[in-house]
Amino acid sequence: MRFGTLDFVPALARPDLLAASTAEALAATDAESTTDAGGALVAEIDPGLADTAAFCEHYEISMADGANCVVVQARRGERTWYAACLVRGSDRADVNGVVRRHLDARKLSFASMDDAVAQTAMEYGGITPIGLPADWPLLIDESVATHERLIIGSGIRGSKLLVPGAFLAALPNARVLVLAQGA
């Protein structure tokens, strides 16, 4: 399938283009689903173009057709935990409002690059909601959940996934909310 200037193939046909945890999660989905890995497709990209703006410009894809996975660190008292938020590339998550309240956190911040990489076992700039730690909450903006197909990370910087929004909304621990600021 062609999207922008990229040619996508079934994700499980190219596990070399996926983080190990992403490949495992897609394989588990494939075993439970009537569609190949939930319809997830993958395309190889230049790793230097993994960041949203550069990627979209180079591969002729609208920022609204992509979704960014943001890792946050929540704190309340002595407890610290992580969660992920997924918003379209053209939007920003309301981290200090909706996300903080939903997670019932006293303090919330973006996870540092080192923490995000260590906690997810994925490459920074390629972190994806598919294959995150099983106990993490996954907050998905409603515009992502209702989008027909979106470009997301694959767990590595050298590729991108193309997936249905409904597939993302059905991931373990997913909760669909209005996350985009000004939405």
C-alpha positions as a printed NumPy array, in Angstrom:
array([[  0.   ,   0.   ,   0.   ],
       [  1.289,   3.459,  -0.871],
       [  0.836,   6.347,   1.588],
       [  2.573,   9.63 ,   0.856],
       [  5.718,   8.569,  -0.998],
       [  6.181,   5.402,   1.096],
       [  5.341,   1.819,   0.165],
       [  4.017,  -0.177,   3.123],
       [  3.995,  -3.957,   3.552],
       [  2.424,  -6.165,   6.262],
       [  4.349,  -5.441,   9.458],
       [  4.925,  -9.056,  10.402],
       [  6.577,  -9.669,   7.016],
       [  9.389,  -7.298,   8.09 ],
       [ 10.129,  -7.907,  11.791],
       [ 13.584,  -6.408,  11.147],
       [ 11.81 ,  -3.042,  10.889],
       [ 10.207,  -3.348,  14.335],
       [ 11.408,  -3.106,  17.926],
       [ 11.343,  -6.554,  19.54 ],
       [  8.432,  -5.653,  21.854],
       [  6.476,  -4.196,  18.928],
       [  6.972,  -7.361,  16.867],
       [  5.896,  -9.508,  19.841],
       [  2.759,  -7.43 ,  20.429],
       [  1.808,  -7.542,  16.74 ],
       [  2.392, -11.298,  16.612],
       [  0.115, -11.739,  19.653],
       [ -2.522,  -9.553,  17.976],
       [ -2.182, -11.598,  14.792],
       [ -2.884, -14.798,  16.723],
       [ -6.073, -13.294,  18.21 ],
       [ -7.303, -11.358,  15.172],
       [ -8.992, -12.176,  11.898],
       [ -6.875,  -9.51 ,  10.172],
       [ -3.107,  -9.641,   9.77 ],
       [ -1.709,  -8.036,  12.955],
       [ -4.69 ,  -5.724,  13.178],
       [ -3.946,  -4.414,   9.681],
       [ -0.569,  -2.956,  10.729],
       [  1.742,  -2.118,   7.826],
       [  5.399,  -0.994,   7.928],
       [  7.707,   1.042,   5.673],
       [ 11.429,   1.637,   5.95 ],
       [ 12.506,   5.288,   6.31 ],
       [ 15.693,   7.273,   6.717],
       [ 16.358,   7.226,  10.505],
       [ 17.529,  10.827,  10.303],
       [ 14.008,  11.792,   9.236],
       [ 12.107,  10.034,  12.062],
       [ 11.058,  13.265,  13.814],
       [  7.534,  14.301,  12.871],
       [  8.073,  17.561,  10.971],
       [ 11.055,  16.33 ,   8.936],
       [  9.363,  12.993,   8.237],
       [  6.106,  14.555,   7.061],
       [  7.816,  17.074,   4.807],
       [ 10.169,  14.568,   3.195],
       [  7.633,  11.765,   2.685],
       [  4.723,  14.088,   1.736],
       [  2.44 ,  13.118,   4.607],
       [  0.166,  15.515,   6.479],
       [  0.994,  15.952,  10.169],
       [ -2.702,  15.262,  10.844],
       [ -2.23 ,  11.77 ,   9.339],
       [  0.379,  10.854,  11.929],
       [  0.247,  10.31 ,  15.667],
       [  2.981,  10.935,  18.218],
       [  3.475,   8.721,  21.264],
       [  4.612,  10.77 ,  24.256],
       [  5.906,   9.116,  27.427],
       [  5.064,  10.89 ,  30.684],
       [  6.259,  10.324,  34.225],
       [  3.622,  10.725,  36.933],
       [  4.173,  11.226,  40.662],
       [  1.991,  11.263,  43.738],
       [  3.708,  11.095,  47.107],
       [  6.446,   8.459,  46.98 ],
       [  4.912,   6.658,  43.993],
       [  6.284,   7.22 ,  40.465],
       [  4.844,   5.601,  37.325],
       [  4.804,   5.987,  33.554],
       [  2.088,   6.325,  30.955],
       [  1.895,   7.038,  27.245],
       [ -0.251,   9.538,  25.361],
       [ -1.08 ,   9.388,  21.679],
       [ -2.149,  12.513,  19.794],
       [ -2.127,  13.413,  16.135],
       [  1.069,  15.026,  14.866],
       [ -0.782,  18.296,  14.29 ],
       [ -1.953,  18.447,  17.94 ],
       [ -0.479,  18.787,  21.419],
       [ -1.615,  16.723,  24.393],
       [ -3.066,  18.583,  27.374],
       [ -0.493,  17.002,  29.676],
       [ -0.891,  19.34 ,  32.645],
       [ -4.694,  19.241,  32.523],
       [ -6.501,  16.195,  31.156],
       [ -3.586,  13.753,  31.374],
       [ -2.526,  14.729,  34.913],
       [ -6.111,  14.565,  36.202],
       [ -6.854,  11.244,  34.482],
       [ -3.706,   9.665,  35.946],
       [ -4.506,  11.196,  39.372],
       [ -0.955,  12.523,  39.563],
       [  0.208,  15.394,  41.735],
       [  3.107,  16.094,  39.339],
       [  3.439,  15.121,  35.721],
       [  6.335,  15.672,  33.348],
       [  7.61 ,  14.368,  30.05 ],
       [  9.903,  11.425,  30.702],
       [ 13.539,  12.169,  29.976],
       [ 14.962,  10.645,  26.808],
       [ 17.056,   8.19 ,  28.842],
       [ 14.079,   7.115,  30.982],
       [ 11.761,   6.771,  27.976],
       [ 14.278,   4.587,  26.134],
       [ 15.083,   2.477,  29.217],
       [ 11.443,   1.974,  30.193],
       [ 10.166,   1.124,  26.692],
       [ 13.208,  -0.683,  25.203],
       [ 12.517,   1.373,  22.063],
       [ 14.498,   4.036,  20.24 ],
       [ 13.811,   7.677,  21.038],
       [ 11.938,   9.174,  18.094],
       [ 10.411,   5.796,  17.278],
       [  8.479,   5.011,  20.471],
       [  5.131,   3.437,  19.68 ],
       [  2.105,   2.446,  21.778],
       [  2.363,  -1.102,  20.371],
       [  4.524,  -3.127,  22.744],
       [  4.717,  -0.75 ,  25.692],
       [  5.044,  -2.234,  29.201],
       [  1.825,  -4.106,  30.049],
       [  1.031,  -2.065,  33.161],
       [  1.22 ,   1.362,  31.507],
       [ -1.928,   3.382,  30.951],
       [ -2.262,   4.39 ,  27.288],
       [ -4.268,   7.577,  26.74 ],
       [ -5.421,   8.068,  23.157],
       [ -6.945,  11.231,  21.766],
       [-10.379,  10.595,  20.276],
       [ -9.271,  12.   ,  16.901],
       [ -6.618,   9.254,  16.753],
       [ -9.122,   6.535,  17.642],
       [-11.526,   7.598,  14.886],
       [ -8.914,   8.208,  12.163],
       [ -9.024,   5.629,   9.351],
       [ -5.22 ,   5.086,   9.199],
       [ -2.338,   6.854,  10.913],
       [  1.43 ,   6.802,  10.737],
       [  3.064,   5.985,  14.089],
       [  6.47 ,   4.877,  15.294],
       [  7.587,   1.263,  15.047],
       [  9.855,   1.215,  18.084],
       [ 12.902,   2.069,  15.95 ],
       [ 13.84 ,   5.232,  14.045],
       [ 14.321,   3.405,  10.725],
       [ 10.661,   2.689,   9.984],
       [  7.068,   3.775,  10.518],
       [  3.845,   1.845,  10.978],
       [  0.548,   2.575,   9.25 ],
       [ -2.36 ,   1.414,  11.426],
       [ -6.118,   1.908,  11.79 ],
       [ -7.136,   4.252,  14.605],
       [ -9.589,   1.628,  15.868],
       [ -6.698,  -0.816,  16.28 ],
       [ -4.878,   1.688,  18.51 ],
       [ -8.021,   2.294,  20.589],
       [ -8.294,  -1.464,  21.194],
       [ -4.736,  -1.854,  22.556],
       [ -4.377,  -3.131,  26.141],
       [ -4.851,  -0.417,  28.788],
       [ -6.028,   2.076,  26.136],
       [ -8.429,   4.781,  27.159],
       [ -9.885,   7.151,  24.559],
       [-10.195,  10.745,  25.808],
       [-10.168,  14.29 ,  24.471],
       [ -6.443,  14.915,  24.934],
       [ -5.647,  17.529,  22.312],
       [ -5.327,  21.06 ,  23.673],
       [ -8.086,  23.314,  22.473],
       [-10.201,  20.345,  21.385]])
